[in-house]
Amino acid sequence: MIATPLFAFLFWFTATNLDGSLSALLDFIQKEGAKNVLYDVIRPVFFGSRLSWFVLTCFALFQILLMKIVPAKNYFGPRTGKGNVPIYKENGVACFIITLLTFFGLTHFTAFFNPGLLYAHFGEFIGSMNLLGLIFCAFLYIKGMYFPSSSDHSKTGNLIFDFYWGTELYPRVFGIDLKQWTNCRFGMMGWPLVILSYLYTQAEAGGLTYAMIVSVGLQLLYVTKFFVWEKGYMRSIDIMHDRAGYYICWGCLVWLPVIYTSVPLFLVRLPETLNSIGAVILFILGAISIMANFWCDFQRMLLREQFQKNGKLTQITYIQATSKEGEDKGKVYPLITGGLWGISRNFRYVLELMATFFWTLPAGFSLVLPWFYFSFLVLLLVDRANRNDHRCRLRYKEDWDAYCKKVPYKICPWIY
């Protein structure tokens, strides 16, 4: 919790002031000293600016408004161990379209909005987002301790860990699910706006490169995929098991907008690395990876709904696994052994890494830092696969062992 905010500031500073060079940053630190560098980099932007606070406040309130007023049918998340069932509105795609149309409308039909302002003032935005994230996490900690939204709350007695991990699973305020807001409607909804700002900045500075077009295009496709699949995401480990604390909420309010969007940040100043043929090939390969990743997740969601409705699956092989503990003890679930899910237990992670690889490749290999997000994602997904495997082994016991014999690899076949 100390290192990640400092890293976010240094990461941005290196990309925008040191031409993305890690060696230049190390030379700067060696020359000035680590304490002086951190002070000089962070002090001017630590508290943000009037502009950054105004834009962030408008964006946050706009997303809350859309969550409330955009009509959609309700759907239910999974029942928790204490018997609570979260309720959501299925309006993610509509909110995403409205947000992009608003961005493009402000860009092309108003005189006061410059889409490049996010790039030009991004250090100030990091300062504002960081303070917002820390204050918000403190609010979540207190709320979970004294004003919980459901019985899914607890504390360990360790202040630092409870602040980091969270004290409540599904915090809500005025009917707004706060994890859905931070994860989906702030972090993921902000992702396309940040990279579009980088794209506009490069276009105004000297014209777009194929590298920028491919990287931003693939990321826009990925985020679109996310909102089409948002209903499935609300049944993921982030939502079902990770509590609303620094790990998830600060991560989506700060880490995601800074690190996940970072490849186009470096591409703003990088010279062209692709020709037209290479750009088309990269985009096609990346698009195939994203669509296959979508089908993998969407297939599982459809099969779960079919099993809940009919009590069986007819078009794919699976193992019937009985839950051995918790509120759903004795309930049967399908562990799919066919299709993409038969290749490995988390083959969708391979496809997600492939997509990230293809939108990072336009940055080339002259700089190390553009590849940081890809490396971070590898570690994140390996950890997530291990956590999921451990949890399922405890839950399904011998049924999980039988499933692992059918699908022996966690992520990548013949490797892991």
N, C-alpha and C positions, 0 to 999 in steps of 0.2 A: 504493500500500500504506500510505501515511501518511494520505492524505485520506479513504479509504473508512471506516475505523473511526471517525475523528472525525465524519464526516458522519452515520454511523449513530446515534451518541450524540446529536448535535444534532437530528437528525430526530425521534427519540423525545421528547426534552425539549420541543421546540416543540409537538408534538402533544398532550402531556399536561400541560404547565405554562404554555403560552402560547396555549391555545385554537387551536392549529394555525396561528397567524398568522405568516407570514413577515415582515411589517412589524414585528411586535412583537419578533421575534428580532433584526432589523437594528437596531431602536432599543436593545435590550438590549446588543448588541455595541458600538454607538456610545457608549453611556453608560458601560459598564464596561471596554471594551477587549476585543479578541478573545482575548488570552491569559488574562485573568481569567475570561471567560465559559467558555472551554474547561476551565479548571481547576475552576471551581465546578460545572460540569455533570458532568464525567467523574470527578473525584476520588472522590465518595461511592460510585460504582458500578463503578469500573474493575476491581476484583478480584472483583466479584460478591458473593455472600453464601453462607452455609451452605445456605440454602434453595435458591438457584438451582443451586449445584453438586450438591446432593443430587438435585434433580429431573432435571437434565441427565444425571447419571451413571446414574440409574435408567432414563431414557428411552433413552439410547444403548445400554446393556447389554440392555434389553428388545428393542430392534430387532435387535441382533446375535443374540440368542437366537432370535427369530422367524425370521431368515434361515436359521439352522442347522436348527431342529427342525420347522418347518412343512413337511410333505411336498409334493413337487411334482416333475414331470419336469424334467430338465435341457434347456437349449437352448444353442446356440452363437452367439457373436458373430461378426463378420466377421474373416476372416484378415488379420493385419497384414502390413505390408511385409516383416517379418522371419520370416514364416511361423507366428506364434503365433495360436492360436484360443482366446479366452476362453470359459469355461463359466459359465453362470448357472442358478439355480433359478427356475422360473416360478411363484413364490408371492407376487407383489406384491399381488394382489387379496385373497388370504386374510390376509396380514399387515395390510393396510389395514383390513379388516373387524374383525379381532381388536383392533387398536389403538383404533378408534372405540368398540367395545363395552367395552373396558377403561376408556376415558375416561368413557363414560356410566355404567358400573357404579360407578366411584369417585365420580362426581358425585352419583348418586342413591341409592346403597346404603351409603355410608360417611359417618361424621361428621367425619373428619379431612381430607377433600379438598375444597377450594373451587375450582371451575373458574376463578374470577376472579383467582386468585393470579398467573397469567401477566401479566395486565394490571396488577395492583397492584404487581408487582415486576419489570416488564419491563426497567427500566434495569439491575437487577442481573443479569438473564438475558443482556442484551447484553454486560455486562462478562465474565461467565463464558464465553459463546459466543466472544467475541473472543479471550480468552486460550487457550481450547481450540483455536480455529482456528489461531492462530499456533504453538502448541506442536505441533499435529498436522502443520502444513505443514513445520515444522522436522524432524519425524520422517520425513516423506515424502522430504524432500530428502536426508537421511542414508541412508535405506533405499535410495533409487534409486541413490545413489553407491556404496554398499558392500554392500548386500544385496538386489539386484534380484530380482523374482519371475520375470522372463523376459528375453530378449535385447532387448526393446523399452525400452531405457533409454540415456541419454547425457547429456552435460553440454556446455555451451558454454564453460565457464571463467569466465563472468560470474556471480558469486554472486547478485547481485540478480535478474538475469533467470531464473536456474535456480530460485531460490526462488519467483519469481512464476509461471513457466510449469510448473515441475515437472521432475523428472529421470526419471520412469517413467510409462509409458502405462497399464499395468494392474497396480498394486501389490496384492498379496494378503498377508493374514496369517491363519494357521490356516484357510485355505480361504475366507475372507471377502474379496470384492472390495471394496476400500476406496472406489473411486469410486462403486460402486453404493450403498454404505452412506451416504456423504456426500450424494450427489445425490438418491437415491430414498428411503432409509430414515431419514435424519435431516432433510434439508431439506424434501422434498416431504411426508413423513409428519408433520412438525411443523407444516406450513402449516395444515391443518384444525384442529389443537388450539389454535393461537394465535388464529385468528379465532373459534372457538367460545368461547374465554375472553372475547373482546371482546363477543360476543353475550350471554353470561351476565351480564357486568358491566352492560351497558345494561339488561337485563331486571330485575336486582335494584335498579338505581338509580331506575328510574321507568317501566319498561315498554318493550317493543320497538317500534321504528319500522318502517314498511314499508321504508324505505331500508336499514336493517340486515339485515332478512330477505332482501331481494332480493340485496344484495351478498354476504352470507355464503352464501346458497343457491346462487348461480351459481358461487362459488369452490369450494364443496364438490362441485358437479357437475363442475367442471373438474379437480379433483384426482382424483376418481373415474375420470374419463376417462383421466387420466394412468396410473393403475395398471392399468387394463384394457389400455392400450397400452404398458405398460412394456417389453415384449419389443421393440417397435419403437424405443423410446427408446434401447435399448442398441446400436442401429445408427446413432445420430445423431452429429453432428459433436462434441458434448460428450464422447462416449465414445470414438469412433473416432480422433479427431485431437487433442483438447485433453488435455494431460497433467495428472497429479494434482499440482497446485501451488496457490499462493495464488489464482490466477484462478478455478479451478473449485471447489476444496475449501473455502477460506475463504468464497468466495461462497455456497456451499450451507449452510455452518455458521452464517453470520452475516447476509450480505446478503439472502439469500432470506427467512429468518424475520422480518427487520426491514422490508424494503422491499416484498416481494411481498404481504405480509399487511396493508399499511398503510392501505388504504381503510377497513376497519372500525375501525381504531384511531381515525381522525378521527370516524367516525360515532357512537362512544360518546357524545360530547358535543354533536354537531350536532343541531339541532332537525329535526323531520320535514320532508322535502322532497317526499314523494310522497303521492298518494292511492291508494286501493285499485285503481282502474282503471289508473293509471300504473304501479303496481307490477307488476300482471299483465302489461301490455304489455312492460315492460322485461325481466321474467323470461323471457317467451316469446322475445323477440328474442335475449337472451343465450344461452338454452338452444339455440336453433336454430344460433347461431354455434358453440357448443361442440360440438354433435353433428356439424355439418358439418366442423369441424376434425378431429374424431375420424375421421369417415369418410374424409377426405382422407388422413390418415396410415395408417389401417387398410387402405385400398384399395391403397396402395403396398406395404405389407407383404405382403398377400395376392398381389399381382401378382409381387412378387419371388420368393415361394415357388413360385408356379405356373411362373415362367420357369425357376427352378433345377430343377424336377421334369421339365418337358416340353420345355424349350429353346425355347419360343415362347409367345406370348400370343394368344388367339383372340377375345377380346371387347372389345378396345380397341386403338387405334392406337398405334404406338410406333416408335422408331428403334433398330436394333441398333447398339450402340456397343462398339467393341473397345478394351480397355485397352492403352495404348501403353507403359506403364512399370510398374515394381514387380514384386512376386512373382506377381501375377496377369496379367502381360503376356500378351496374346493371348486373354484370357478375354472373353466377350461378355456385355454387360449391356443391359437394356431401358431406354431413355429414353422415358417415357410422354408422348404428345402428345394424349391424349384424356381425357375426363372432367374432373374438377376440375383435374387436372394439365395440361390443355391450355389453361386460362385464363391461367395464368402459371407460371413455374418454381417459385415458392414461394407459391402462392395460399393455402396453409394459414396463412401468416403474416398475411395479410389477415384471415382468420377468427379467428385468435388475438387480433389487435388489436381486432377488433369485440367479442369476448367481454370483453376487458379494459375497453373503453370502456363497455359496458353495466353492468359491475359497479362502475365508478367513477362513472358518471353520477348515482347516488343521492346522492353527496356534494355535488352541485351545483357552482356556479362561484364561490361566495363566498370560497373558499380556493384557493390555488395548489398547496400541497403534496400534497393527495390525488391530484393528477394527475401527480405525479412518476414513479410507477411506469409509467404509460402512456407518458410521454415517454421514459423510460429504455428501455422495451421497443421503441419505434420505432427508436431508435439501435442497440440490440442486434441486432434482426432484420435491419436494413439491412446492418450489418456482417457478420452471419452469411451473408446471401445473397451478398454480394460475395466473402467467403472461399470459399464453396462454389463459386461460379461460377469463380473463379480456379483452384481445385484441379481442377475437372472439365475446364476448358479445357486444362490441362497434361496431364491423364490421357487424355482422349479425342480431343484435337486436332481434326481435321477433322470427326469425328463430332459433336463438341459444337457446332461451327459450324453444321452441318446442323440439329441440334436447335434451336439458337437462332433459326434462320430460321423454324422451325415454331412455336416458342413464344418470341416476341421479348421479353416483359416479365419482369423478374426477380421482382417482387412484385405490384404493383398495375397492372392493365391500363390502358393509355393514360396512365399517370402515371410509373411507374418499372419 
